[in-house]
Amino acid sequence: MAQTFDVVVIGSGPAGYIAAIRAAQLGLATACVEDWKSPKGDLRLGGTCLNVGCIPSKALLESSENYERVTHKFKAHGITATGVKLDLATLLDRKEKIVAKMTSGIAGLFKKNKVTWLQGRGKLAGSGAEGWQVEVAGAKGTDKVSARHVIVATGSKARHLPDLPVDNVIVCDNEGALSFDSIPERLGVIGAGVIGLELGSVWRRLGSKVKIIEALPAFLGAADEAVAAEAWKIFTKEQGLDIELGIKIKSVKKGRKDVTVEYAAADGSAKKLECDRLIVSIGRVPNTDGLGADAVGLKVDARGFIEVDDHCRSNLPNVWAVGDVVRGPMLAHKGEEEGAMVAEIIAGQKGHVNYDAIPWVIYTAPEIAWVGKTEQQLKAAGVEYRAGRFPFAYNGRALGRDEPEGFVKVLADAKTDRVLGVHVIGGQASELIAEAVMAIEFSASSEDIARICHAHPSMSEVMHEAALAVDKRSWNS
Ligand code: NAI
C-alpha cells in the first residue's frame, strides 16, 4: 500500500523546506519531494537559493570584496600588500564547501524533525480515498504516495532569450555565472536587475571588464528613485561599471570562445557588444512543467504562476502553493514565510503573511535594501507624506569602515507619522533594514524610531538620524 502522509511538499527550496519542517514541528506526518542534483551527481536539498542562488553568490561576493580591499582599499589604511594573487579554484572551492554545508544542514534538520525526504521528481497524479496522489519518479523507479495536503514549492528557473541556448560555459544564467573556471577578460551581462548587478559587480571586482545592457530606459525601476539615482552614480561613475539603458537586442551570436551581441542603442544607433562570457539575467519564470497541473485541474495563470489566494490556497481543496511558483516577489524570505503560514493553517492555527512588510535587498557594494512604499508610489497614490534622509558620510562608524556612500530615507504619513517606507543604500543595508521591517510590522511612527536609543558609534545611527530628519530635527546635520 502506498505510504500516506498528512503533508507532502514538492520542492525543498526555502519555501518548501521551511513548510516541511514547520508542518513536522506541528505534529503532521510530512514528506518533501526533491531531486536536485549537484554537479557531482549527489542529491541535494535547498533548491536554487542554497545551491545556485543566494548562498553561493554571497560567498563569491565576500571573496571578491576581500580581493578588492587588498588590491585597492587597504592602501588608505596604511597597509600595503605585495604579490597579491587570486586563486579562482580555491575561491570556488570555498563557495562549494559553504553550499555543501548548508544543504547537508537541511538534511540534518529533516532527520531531526522527522521529515521524510522522497528522492525523486514529484507530480500531482490525481486523488483517491486517502487524499491526493503524488507520483515520485526517482532513480530506482516511480512510486506513489498519498497526501492529505500537498504544498507545491517548485520554485522558478532563469528566463532565457529565445534562440539563445544557455550552455553555462560561454552563455550563462545564474548557475554558470557562479562557476566560471577563469576570470573572463570581457564580461557581457543582459539585464541590469538584481542578478545582473550582483554578479556583474562580483566579476568586475575580480578583474573583468563588465558591460551591462538593459532594455528599460530607467535604472532599477522598482527601487526608490533617489536610491536608484545614487546607485547609478556610485556603480557607473565611481566604480566604473559600464551600464547602458534602453537597448534592444537584435541578435546574439555565440562563437567557440566568445559572444557577440548586436543591439540598438537608446538613440536607435546600431551597436555591438563583444565579450568572452555572457550572463543572461532577464528575470525568472515559475517551474510548473511536469507537475501534472493540467491533469488534476490546478489553475495556472498566463505567465505560468499557480493561482493562489492571500493564504496560498490554490483552486483545489488541500493543494497549496508557496514561494517563486506563486505571485509576489521572487524572494527566498517571502517563500519561507508562506511555507510556515501554510503549515500552520493546515495544523489549525492562524497563519498569516504581511506582504507589506517584506524587505528587498540587492547585494551590490554598497548594498541596497528597502521595505514598504517608494516615494514615487506614494506620490502616484496621492498620499501625503514627510521624508527624512541622512547620509552615511556623517556617521563615524561608516567612515571608519570606509563606507561613506549612500543614505537612509524614511517616509512617514504626513498626518499620522506612521512609517510607510524605508530605503537604504549603503554598507550593511541588508542588516539595517531589519529595524525598518519591524517598524512597519508594528505600525510604528517615525517618532518611535527617533525615540529609540541606537548604539554609538554604529551604522544604525543613520536610521535613527533619518527618522529624526522626518521632523527636521536630526542631531548631526
Ligand atoms: P530582474 O527582474 O531583477 O531583472 C531583469 C532585468 O532584465 C530587468 O531590468 C529587465 O528590464 C531586463 N530585461 C528583460 N528582458 C531583457 C532583454 N531582452 N534585453 C535586455 N534587458 C532585458 O531579474 P533577475 O536579475 O534575472 O533576477 C530574477 C529574480 O530573482 C528577481 O525577480 C529577484 O526577485 C530574484 N533574486 C533576488 C535576489 C535578491 O533578493 N538579492 C538575488 C537574485 C535574484
Residues whose N, C-alpha, C, O or C-beta is under 5 A from the ligand:
A	BS01	NAI	I190 G191 A192 G193 V194 I195 G196 I213 E214 A215 L216 S281 I282 G283 R284 P329 M330 L331 V361 I362 Y363
